[in-house]
Amino acid sequence: MDRSSFEKPVTILSGLGMPTKIESAAQAHAVLADWPTASRTAAHDIAARACQSAMDGEIDAETARATFLAFARRNDLLVPQTNGAIASGTIAGRTIPSQRGNASV
């Protein structure tokens, strides 16, 4: 495993709302590098520096993950959490149809 890999991925909504798993500081840094310049904030800059530092081996990947997670949360990029009933395919005792072929979260 790469030193800059996250122990647990951060799943964000990207593009047209497609869930994307960010599994390393390098992937997180790429997302941050593509962020529009006019929309960059202090949270963006902190996360970008942390990801670069993790890639350089100066800090651990989990520190970079935490800063990226905070950035993603602040910018409403995180995939919404679902409770077990919805995730298991039942709501109020009823089975909901499978949505195979759609991107999994």
N, CA, C and O of each residue as an XYZ file, in Angstrom:
420
protein
N       0.846     -1.182      0.000
C       0.000      0.000      0.000
C       0.887      1.240      0.000
O       1.858      1.320      0.753
N       0.553      2.185     -0.833
C       1.261      3.450     -0.932
C       1.145      4.199      0.401
O       0.098      4.164      1.049
N       2.222      4.872      0.802
C       2.222      5.632      2.056
C       1.140      6.702      2.078
O       0.671      7.083      3.151
N       0.741      7.186      0.924
C      -0.253      8.248      0.894
C      -1.674      7.721      0.683
O      -2.591      8.507      0.444
N      -1.867      6.401      0.768
C      -3.206      5.817      0.629
C      -3.998      5.995      1.921
O      -3.449      5.899      3.019
N      -5.283      6.253      1.775
C      -6.163      6.407      2.926
C      -6.575      5.031      3.443
O      -6.734      4.096      2.659
N      -6.748      4.903      4.756
C      -7.228      3.642      5.321
C      -8.658      3.369      4.870
O      -9.027      2.221      4.620
N      -9.458      4.421      4.768
C     -10.846      4.314      4.311
C     -11.066      5.416      3.277
O     -10.739      6.573      3.542
N     -11.615      5.085      2.105
C     -11.814      6.124      1.090
C     -12.828      7.175      1.522
O     -13.674      6.923      2.380
N     -12.733      8.342      0.924
C     -13.726      9.405      1.085
C     -14.532      9.401     -0.208
O     -13.982      9.620     -1.287
N     -15.837      9.150     -0.102
C     -16.677      9.092     -1.302
C     -17.349     10.444     -1.495
O     -18.097     10.922     -0.643
N     -17.058     11.041     -2.641
C     -17.602     12.358     -2.968
C     -18.472     12.268     -4.222
O     -18.416     11.294     -4.973
N     -19.262     13.296     -4.419
C     -20.036     13.423     -5.654
C     -19.212     14.260     -6.610
O     -18.775     15.360     -6.271
N     -19.003     13.737     -7.802
C     -18.212     14.466     -8.794
C     -18.947     14.498    -10.120
O     -19.927     13.779    -10.319
N     -18.474     15.326    -11.012
C     -19.091     15.409    -12.340
C     -20.570     15.706    -12.249
O     -20.978     16.727    -11.695
N     -21.359     14.821    -12.787
C     -22.815     14.982    -12.775
C     -23.438     14.288    -11.574
O     -24.499     13.672    -11.680
N     -22.770     14.396    -10.432
C     -23.288     13.801     -9.210
C     -22.965     12.326     -9.056
O     -23.633     11.618     -8.302
N     -21.954     11.862     -9.760
C     -21.551     10.459     -9.674
C     -20.672     10.245     -8.443
O     -19.735     11.013     -8.222
N     -20.952      9.219     -7.639
C     -20.089      8.932     -6.496
C     -18.699      8.503     -6.970
O     -18.565      7.684     -7.879
N     -17.684      9.063     -6.347
C     -16.299      8.761     -6.682
C     -15.543      8.509     -5.390
O     -15.575      9.334     -4.477
N     -14.867      7.382     -5.310
C     -14.069      7.063     -4.128
C     -12.680      7.672     -4.272
O     -11.960      7.410     -5.235
N     -12.328      8.482     -3.300
C     -10.997      9.086     -3.244
C     -10.216      8.261     -2.230
O     -10.528      8.264     -1.039
N      -9.194      7.553     -2.716
C      -8.500      6.575     -1.883
C      -7.089      6.963     -1.486
O      -6.411      6.201     -0.798
N      -6.636      8.134     -1.906
C      -5.259      8.523     -1.574
C      -5.120     10.035     -1.584
O      -5.970     10.764     -2.096
N      -4.015     10.477     -0.998
C      -3.710     11.904     -1.006
C      -3.530     12.401     -2.431
O      -3.896     13.535     -2.741
N      -2.973     11.570     -3.299
C      -2.772     11.974     -4.694
C      -4.115     12.199     -5.393
O      -4.269     13.173     -6.130
N      -5.081     11.316     -5.171
C      -6.400     11.490     -5.784
C      -7.094     12.727     -5.217
O      -7.717     13.489     -5.956
N      -6.983     12.921     -3.905
C      -7.584     14.098     -3.279
C      -6.934     15.367     -3.820
O      -7.619     16.352     -4.096
N      -5.624     15.339     -3.969
C      -4.904     16.504     -4.494
C      -5.360     16.825     -5.918
O      -5.475     17.994     -6.287
N      -5.618     15.798     -6.710
C      -6.098     16.015     -8.083
C      -7.463     16.701     -8.078
O      -7.714     17.596     -8.886
N      -8.343     16.281     -7.169
C      -9.657     16.930     -7.054
C      -9.464     18.397     -6.682
O     -10.095     19.283     -7.257
N      -8.590     18.638     -5.719
C      -8.347     20.007     -5.259
C      -7.700     20.862     -6.346
O      -7.998     22.051     -6.459
N      -6.825     20.269     -7.138
C      -6.160     21.003     -8.219
C      -7.160     21.424     -9.298
O      -6.975     22.448     -9.956
N      -8.226     20.626     -9.478
C      -9.248     20.935    -10.477
C     -10.313     21.906     -9.966
O     -11.166     22.360    -10.729
N     -10.256     22.219     -8.674
C     -11.262     23.097     -8.082
C     -11.111     24.496     -8.694
O      -9.989     24.980     -8.841
N     -12.214     25.147     -9.049
C     -12.122     26.472     -9.674
C     -11.363     27.470     -8.792
O     -11.620     27.578     -7.593
N     -10.445     28.179     -9.396
C      -9.602     29.126     -8.662
C     -10.434     30.157     -7.902
O     -10.113     30.493     -6.762
N     -11.481     30.652     -8.513
C     -12.314     31.675     -7.880
C     -13.063     31.155     -6.653
O     -13.506     31.947     -5.821
N     -13.211     29.831     -6.530
C     -13.945     29.239     -5.413
C     -13.039     28.704     -4.312
O     -13.523     28.134     -3.334
N     -11.749     28.880     -4.458
C     -10.816     28.342     -3.461
C     -10.841     29.185     -2.190
O     -10.872     30.415     -2.232
N     -10.826     28.487     -1.066
C     -10.873     29.125      0.247
C      -9.675     28.650      1.062
O      -8.837     27.890      0.576
N      -9.609     29.111      2.310
C      -8.552     28.653      3.210
C      -8.642     27.142      3.417
O      -7.612     26.474      3.509
N      -9.848     26.597      3.492
C     -10.020     25.149      3.661
C      -9.427     24.400      2.471
O      -8.808     23.350      2.643
N      -9.612     24.932      1.279
C      -9.034     24.329      0.082
C      -7.517     24.335      0.172
O      -6.867     23.317     -0.071
N      -6.956     25.487      0.524
C      -5.498     25.614      0.586
C      -4.890     24.679      1.631
O      -3.849     24.067      1.388
N      -5.530     24.571      2.779
C      -5.037     23.679      3.840
C      -5.070     22.238      3.366
O      -4.098     21.503      3.544
N      -6.183     21.827      2.763
C      -6.313     20.446      2.278
C      -5.297     20.154      1.181
O      -4.687     19.084      1.170
N      -5.110     21.091      0.262
C      -4.150     20.887     -0.835
C      -2.731     20.748     -0.291
O      -1.980     19.877     -0.729
N      -2.361     21.608      0.668
C      -1.018     21.513      1.258
C      -0.840     20.206      2.024
O       0.223     19.589      1.965
N      -1.879     19.784      2.743
C      -1.796     18.529      3.489
C      -1.643     17.339      2.552
O      -0.842     16.442      2.815
N      -2.397     17.325      1.469
C      -2.290     16.219      0.505
C      -0.898     16.189     -0.124
O      -0.309     15.119     -0.277
N      -0.375     17.353     -0.487
C       0.968     17.407     -1.046
C       1.996     16.928     -0.023
O       2.927     16.203     -0.375
N       1.840     17.319      1.220
C       2.767     16.891      2.277
C       2.701     15.386      2.496
O       3.727     14.754      2.750
N       1.519     14.807      2.401
C       1.386     13.348      2.531
C       2.058     12.653      1.357
O       2.724     11.634      1.538
N       1.892     13.190      0.167
C       2.536     12.601     -1.010
C       4.055     12.691     -0.889
O       4.770     11.821     -1.387
N       4.550     13.735     -0.232
C       5.990     13.916     -0.046
C       6.520     13.143      1.162
O       7.724     13.139      1.417
N       5.622     12.486      1.907
C       6.025     11.719      3.072
C       6.285     12.552      4.310
O       6.878     12.061      5.270
N       5.853     13.802      4.308
C       6.086     14.699      5.442
C       5.050     14.548      6.540
O       5.350     14.797      7.708
N       3.825     14.142      6.186
C       2.773     13.860      7.168
C       2.110     12.548      6.775
O       2.288     12.061      5.659
N       1.344     11.981      7.704
C       0.684     10.709      7.387
C      -0.573     10.951      6.552
O      -1.159     12.033      6.574
N      -0.963      9.924      5.826
C      -2.098     10.019      4.908
C      -3.404     10.322      5.632
O      -4.277     10.986      5.074
N      -3.549      9.847      6.860
C      -4.802     10.068      7.585
C      -4.986     11.530      7.971
O      -6.118     12.002      8.079
N      -3.901     12.243      8.179
C      -4.004     13.689      8.434
C      -4.491     14.392      7.177
O      -5.357     15.264      7.244
N      -3.938     14.015      6.035
C      -4.384     14.582      4.757
C      -5.844     14.216      4.505
O      -6.622     15.044      4.033
N      -6.216     12.970      4.821
C      -7.600     12.530      4.639
C      -8.544     13.404      5.457
O      -9.596     13.816      4.967
N      -8.169     13.685      6.698
C      -9.018     14.499      7.578
C      -9.222     15.901      7.011
O     -10.327     16.439      7.074
N      -8.174     16.490      6.464
C      -8.326     17.832      5.900
C      -9.163     17.796      4.622
O      -9.956     18.705      4.376
N      -8.992     16.756      3.812
C      -9.795     16.631      2.595
C     -11.260     16.382      2.958
O     -12.161     16.942      2.334
N     -11.493     15.539      3.967
C     -12.851     15.265      4.415
C     -13.530     16.557      4.881
O     -14.693     16.797      4.558
N     -12.810     17.383      5.633
C     -13.366     18.658      6.085
C     -13.697     19.564      4.895
O     -14.743     20.212      4.871
N     -12.794     19.601      3.905
C     -13.044     20.386      2.701
C     -14.287     19.870      1.976
O     -15.150     20.653      1.580
N     -14.372     18.560      1.805
C     -15.514     17.964      1.092
C     -16.816     18.223      1.835
O     -17.838     18.523      1.218
N     -16.781     18.108      3.148
C     -17.988     18.368      3.948
C     -18.403     19.828      3.804
O     -19.581     20.119      3.598
N     -17.454     20.742      3.908
C     -17.737     22.175      3.829
C     -18.322     22.561      2.468
O     -19.095     23.514      2.370
N     -17.958     21.827      1.432
C     -18.425     22.138      0.071
C     -19.524     21.205     -0.414
O     -19.807     21.144     -1.611
N     -20.143     20.478      0.509
C     -21.263     19.577      0.186
C     -20.931     18.584     -0.909
O     -21.745     18.336     -1.799
N     -19.731     18.012     -0.846
C     -19.307     17.028     -1.840
C     -19.504     15.591     -1.374
O     -19.458     14.668     -2.187
N     -19.724     15.389     -0.075
C     -19.821     14.028      0.442
C     -21.098     13.342     -0.017
O     -22.158     13.964     -0.089
N     -20.989     12.055     -0.328
C     -22.166     11.266     -0.675
C     -23.005     11.139      0.597
O     -22.471     10.788      1.649
N     -24.307     11.417      0.519
C     -25.158     11.316      1.711
C     -25.136      9.906      2.290
O     -25.136      8.915      1.560
N     -25.118      9.841      3.615
C     -25.159      8.552      4.297
C     -26.578      8.002      4.229
O     -27.551      8.755      4.290
N     -26.686      6.691      4.103
C     -27.995      6.042      4.128
C     -28.062      5.153      5.351
O     -27.044      4.637      5.810
N     -29.268      4.976      5.879
C     -29.377      4.080      7.027
C     -29.484      2.642      6.541
O     -29.672      2.404      5.348
N     -29.369      1.703      7.433
C     -29.348      0.292      7.070
C     -30.575     -0.172      6.308
O     -30.468     -1.026      5.428
N     -31.757      0.384      6.636
C     -32.985     -0.059      5.975
C     -32.938      0.267      4.489
O     -33.284     -0.564      3.649
N     -32.512      1.470      4.177
C     -32.450      1.848      2.770
C     -31.334      1.085      2.070
O     -31.513      0.585      0.960
N     -30.180      0.999      2.727
C     -29.046      0.318      2.116
C     -29.339     -1.156      1.875
O     -28.828     -1.740      0.920
N     -30.171     -1.771      2.744
C     -30.443     -3.195      2.593
C     -31.538     -3.475      1.573
O     -31.772     -4.629      1.215
N     -32.208     -2.431      1.104
C     -33.223     -2.620      0.085
C     -34.633     -2.694      0.623
O     -35.533     -3.130     -0.094
N     -34.861     -2.281      1.869
C     -36.205     -2.280      2.422
C     -36.508     -0.936      3.045
O     -35.644     -0.313      3.662
N     -37.748     -0.494      2.878
C     -38.235      0.703      3.544
C     -39.595      0.352      4.111
O     -40.496     -0.065      3.384
N     -39.736      0.524      5.418
C     -41.004      0.242      6.111
C     -41.530     -1.140      5.767
O     -42.725     -1.315      5.528
N     -40.642     -2.115      5.743
C     -41.049     -3.484      5.501
C     -41.249     -3.855      4.053
O     -41.507     -5.021      3.753
N     -41.143     -2.922      3.161
C     -41.325     -3.187      1.730
C     -39.975     -3.280      1.056
O     -39.049     -2.540      1.389
N     -39.869     -4.180      0.119
C     -38.641     -4.315     -0.656
C     -38.661     -3.301     -1.775
O     -39.657     -3.159     -2.483
N     -37.556     -2.596     -1.931
C     -37.474     -1.648     -3.034
C     -36.738     -2.300     -4.184
O     -35.830     -3.100     -3.960
N     -37.106     -1.977     -5.400
C     -36.486     -2.630     -6.561
C     -34.984     -2.377     -6.605
O     -34.495     -1.323     -6.199
N     -34.286     -3.355     -7.101
C     -32.841     -3.226     -7.277
C     -32.565     -2.209     -8.353
O     -33.281     -2.128     -9.351
N     -31.508     -1.423     -8.142
C     -31.121     -0.437     -9.139
C     -29.779     -0.828     -9.717
O     -28.887      0.011     -9.847
N     -29.628     -2.084    -10.064
C     -28.378     -2.542    -10.631
C     -28.105     -1.802    -11.923
O     -29.021     -1.458    -12.670
N     -26.837     -1.565    -12.169
C     -26.459     -0.803    -13.346
C     -26.190      0.640    -13.001
O     -25.455      1.323    -13.715
N     -26.789      1.127    -11.888
C     -26.482      2.473    -11.411
C     -25.207      2.410    -10.597
O     -24.851      1.347    -10.090
N     -24.523      3.508    -10.466
C     -23.285      3.553     -9.687
C     -23.603      3.221     -8.231
O     -24.585      3.714     -7.674
N     -22.770      2.388     -7.625
C     -22.969      2.062     -6.221
C     -22.258      3.079     -5.364
O     -21.243      3.651     -5.762
N     -22.792      3.293     -4.203
C     -22.246      4.279     -3.271
C     -21.303      3.596     -2.334
O     -20.725      4.242     -1.460
